[in-house]
Amino acid sequence: MSTNTASTTRTPVTVIGLGMMGTALAAAFLGQGHPTTVWNRSPRKTELLTDQGALGADTVGEAVSAGPLVVVCLSNDEAVHQVLDSESENLKGRVLVNLTSSTPEEARTTAAWAERHGIEYLDGAIMAIPPLVGQPQALIFYGGSSRAYSDHEETLRVLGGATTYLGSDTGLPSLYDVALLGILWSTVAGNIHALALVATEGVTAEAFLPYATGWLNHVAVPYLPRLAEEVDRKDYTTDISTLNVNKEAIAHLVSASRSQGVSPDLLLPVQALIERRVARGHGSDSLSSLIEELRKPSA
């Protein structure tokens, strides 16, 4: 264990699961002087951290018993229960912070398990890649026990300066997680389609990049506050761009893609939503009204 004098005033932490993210979490705690115990199914993965001053536990029970705050980051929800269900007595009276990716339903089920066994529970979602862990801009959402978060907020903020507590609902962090990932995948998918399109005429991705980023920064991002207001108010009137206009525009894009030899597969679901909304008599609405087609997919 580290002999750093600062560690004597820092909360001892246990990190269970040493994949790329778990290793980054443990390293961040060590870097800020927290006595850190680590455990992984494959002991070999503990070596990098023990070389930095962490204490490698031989068993899960030994790891859990090492301190008041236990952070788990495993491959999935099933793995969490495989590792921790038998340790419920050891976890009793401690704070369990689950940073494993899961669904809202899984998070709430694990929270109920923790409550039955007297375990203070926080569920979290890490909105950062491993190299960003510990940085001021790293965002981690938490939900669950307000007392646990209040007691350990300073320690948890070591993992990310933008740490945010969403309230007592343990399902909200994972819901925010998948919602933001949806934005990421949609944006990346749109950019991939654009690059495939311009590449048919010999335009490189690097050459197109300034226009892609400029378009997003000056057109797409500034629209988001207005879109949010329209959705919350359910008022889809617009003097900027109607669904009728966008129906024609996306038809041109699909046609142009096909004529350039580029598959329109990424575009067709959006085109279908627009066409369905227009067919229902909402052609004068803004793009934000497409949310009504998602809210009522079977209507």
DANOR-V12681 format. One record per residue. N is the residue number from 1. SS is DSSP state (@ for helix, = for strand, . for the rest). Layout:
n:N ss:SS
n:N ss:SS
//
This chain:
n:1 ss:.
n:2 ss:.
n:3 ss:.
n:4 ss:.
n:5 ss:@
n:6 ss:@
n:7 ss:@
n:8 ss:@
n:9 ss:@
n:10 ss:.
n:11 ss:.
n:12 ss:.
n:13 ss:=
n:14 ss:=
n:15 ss:=
n:16 ss:=
n:17 ss:.
n:18 ss:.
n:19 ss:.
n:20 ss:@
n:21 ss:@
n:22 ss:@
n:23 ss:@
n:24 ss:@
n:25 ss:@
n:26 ss:@
n:27 ss:@
n:28 ss:@
n:29 ss:@
n:30 ss:@
n:31 ss:@
n:32 ss:.
n:33 ss:.
n:34 ss:.
n:35 ss:.
n:36 ss:=
n:37 ss:=
n:38 ss:=
n:39 ss:=
n:40 ss:.
n:41 ss:.
n:42 ss:.
n:43 ss:@
n:44 ss:@
n:45 ss:@
n:46 ss:@
n:47 ss:@
n:48 ss:@
n:49 ss:@
n:50 ss:@
n:51 ss:.
n:52 ss:.
n:53 ss:.
n:54 ss:.
n:55 ss:=
n:56 ss:=
n:57 ss:.
n:58 ss:.
n:59 ss:.
n:60 ss:@
n:61 ss:@
n:62 ss:@
n:63 ss:@
n:64 ss:@
n:65 ss:.
n:66 ss:.
n:67 ss:.
n:68 ss:.
n:69 ss:=
n:70 ss:=
n:71 ss:=
n:72 ss:=
n:73 ss:.
n:74 ss:.
n:75 ss:.
n:76 ss:.
n:77 ss:@
n:78 ss:@
n:79 ss:@
n:80 ss:@
n:81 ss:@
n:82 ss:@
n:83 ss:@
n:84 ss:@
n:85 ss:@
n:86 ss:@
n:87 ss:@
n:88 ss:@
n:89 ss:@
n:90 ss:@
n:91 ss:@
n:92 ss:.
n:93 ss:.
n:94 ss:.
n:95 ss:=
n:96 ss:=
n:97 ss:=
n:98 ss:=
n:99 ss:.
n:100 ss:.
n:101 ss:.
n:102 ss:.
n:103 ss:.
n:104 ss:@
n:105 ss:@
n:106 ss:@
n:107 ss:@
n:108 ss:@
n:109 ss:@
n:110 ss:@
n:111 ss:@
n:112 ss:@
n:113 ss:@
n:114 ss:@
n:115 ss:@
n:116 ss:@
n:117 ss:.
n:118 ss:.
n:119 ss:.
n:120 ss:=
n:121 ss:=
n:122 ss:=
n:123 ss:=
n:124 ss:=
n:125 ss:=
n:126 ss:=
n:127 ss:=
n:128 ss:.
n:129 ss:.
n:130 ss:@
n:131 ss:@
n:132 ss:@
n:133 ss:.
n:134 ss:.
n:135 ss:.
n:136 ss:.
n:137 ss:.
n:138 ss:.
n:139 ss:=
n:140 ss:=
n:141 ss:=
n:142 ss:=
n:143 ss:=
n:144 ss:=
n:145 ss:.
n:146 ss:@
n:147 ss:@
n:148 ss:@
n:149 ss:@
n:150 ss:@
n:151 ss:@
n:152 ss:@
n:153 ss:@
n:154 ss:@
n:155 ss:@
n:156 ss:@
n:157 ss:@
n:158 ss:@
n:159 ss:@
n:160 ss:.
n:161 ss:.
n:162 ss:.
n:163 ss:.
n:164 ss:=
n:165 ss:=
n:166 ss:.
n:167 ss:.
n:168 ss:.
n:169 ss:.
n:170 ss:.
n:171 ss:.
n:172 ss:@
n:173 ss:@
n:174 ss:@
n:175 ss:@
n:176 ss:@
n:177 ss:@
n:178 ss:@
n:179 ss:@
n:180 ss:@
n:181 ss:@
n:182 ss:@
n:183 ss:@
n:184 ss:@
n:185 ss:@
n:186 ss:@
n:187 ss:@
n:188 ss:@
n:189 ss:@
n:190 ss:@
n:191 ss:@
n:192 ss:@
n:193 ss:@
n:194 ss:@
n:195 ss:@
n:196 ss:@
n:197 ss:@
n:198 ss:@
n:199 ss:@
n:200 ss:.
n:201 ss:.
n:202 ss:.
n:203 ss:.
n:204 ss:.
n:205 ss:@
n:206 ss:@
n:207 ss:@
n:208 ss:@
n:209 ss:@
n:210 ss:@
n:211 ss:@
n:212 ss:@
n:213 ss:@
n:214 ss:@
n:215 ss:@
n:216 ss:@
n:217 ss:@
n:218 ss:@
n:219 ss:@
n:220 ss:@
n:221 ss:@
n:222 ss:@
n:223 ss:@
n:224 ss:@
n:225 ss:@
n:226 ss:@
n:227 ss:@
n:228 ss:@
n:229 ss:@
n:230 ss:@
n:231 ss:@
n:232 ss:@
n:233 ss:@
n:234 ss:.
n:235 ss:.
n:236 ss:.
n:237 ss:=
n:238 ss:.
n:239 ss:.
n:240 ss:.
n:241 ss:.
n:242 ss:=
n:243 ss:@
n:244 ss:@
n:245 ss:@
n:246 ss:@
n:247 ss:@
n:248 ss:@
n:249 ss:@
n:250 ss:@
n:251 ss:@
n:252 ss:@
n:253 ss:@
n:254 ss:@
n:255 ss:@
n:256 ss:@
n:257 ss:@
n:258 ss:@
n:259 ss:@
n:260 ss:.
n:261 ss:.
n:262 ss:.
n:263 ss:.
n:264 ss:.
n:265 ss:@
n:266 ss:@
n:267 ss:@
n:268 ss:@
n:269 ss:@
n:270 ss:@
n:271 ss:@
n:272 ss:@
n:273 ss:@
n:274 ss:@
n:275 ss:@
n:276 ss:@
n:277 ss:@
n:278 ss:@
n:279 ss:@
n:280 ss:@
n:281 ss:@
n:282 ss:@
n:283 ss:.
n:284 ss:.
n:285 ss:=
n:286 ss:=
n:287 ss:@
n:288 ss:@
n:289 ss:@
n:290 ss:@
n:291 ss:@
n:292 ss:@
n:293 ss:@
n:294 ss:@
n:295 ss:@
n:296 ss:.
n:297 ss:.
n:298 ss:.
n:299 ss:.
//
